[in-house]
Every structure is written in structure tokens, then in C-alpha cells.
């Protein structure tokens, strides 16, 4: 799964999010929102934003618990559907 982290230079929340993602071993593609006018208009001051599959997983302050939960939910959504047997298992 591909993760995008929308950031801007000089943003302490962005730096903290990058550090946390690195500590958790999450490979992200960083996107500087100020490098493109359309992206800057889309996000405004709303950074950092972590996206996967076009869906926002987290924004603002990241903590380890919220990040782990968001990553887990993203993986479940990306996984192919599991078959359920007749007993509902």
C-alpha cells in the first residue's frame, strides 16, 4: 500500500509525524503542499495529512496509537475479502 504524507517545511507537526512514521517503519512519499498551487489550495493549513488509496487516514497531531489503528484499518480495507464459512467463521 502506498502512503502519502502531505507536509510543509517548518511545520513541527509535520516533522513529528515524519519521525513517528519512520520509527514505525512506514514508508511514505512526502508531498510538500507548498510546491504546487493546487495542492496548497486543497490542504491550506491542514497539515500533516496521511493518505492511502485516496483516503485520509490521519491529519494534525499523530500519536503511536492513532497511527497504528489507522494503518491497521487501511490494511484491512486494502485486503481482498475473506470468505466466511457456513458457521460464520
N, C-alpha and C positions, 0 to 999 in steps of 0.2 A: 504494500500500500504506500502511496506517495503522500507525504505530508508537506504542506506549505506553511511557512511561518511568515506572516506579514509583520514587518518591523520598520523602525526608522532609527537613524543614527541619533545618539544622545538620549535615547529612551531607556531609563533604568529598568522599567518593567520588561522591556524587550530583552535587555541583557540578562535579567534574571530568568526569563523564560528560556532563552537560549542555553544558559548554564544548566537549568533543570533538565531540559530535553537531552543535552549531551550526557549528563550524569545517568540518565535513564536509558541511554543507548539508542535514542530515537534519531534516525537520520532525517533531516529536514532540508528542504530547499528554502532558503531565506529570500524574501522578496522585499526590497526597500520600497515602501509605499511612495516615497518622495521622488523616485526615479521615473515615474510615469504619471502624467496628469490624471488619466482616467482612474488609475489605481488609487491615487491620492484622493480623488473625489469620492470614490467608493468607500474608503475607510475613514477619511477625515482624521480625527484624533484617536480613533478607536483602534489602538494597537497595544500589545501584540494580539494577533489573531492566528490561531492554529486551525487549518482546514485540511480535510481529507475527502476526496471524492466529491468536491464541490460543496461540502457541508461544513459549517463552522462547528468545531469541537469545543474550543475554549477561546475566551478573549479576556483581556485585562490581566489581573493577577493570577498566576498559575501556582498551584501548590502540588506536591507529590501525589496526594490522594486524589484530587480532582483530575490531574493529568492521567494517572493510572486508570481511573474509571472511564475517562473519555477515550483513551486508547483501546481499552477492552471493548467498549461499546462499538467503536469503529471497526474493530476486527470482527466482531460478531456480525455486524451489518454487511461486511465485505465477504464473509464466508458463504460458500454455497449452502443452500438449505439442506438441513438434515432430515432424513426420513424418520418418521415416528412409527414404531411397530404397533401392532394391534392393541397392545396393553397401554399405549400412550407413553412408552419409554423411548 
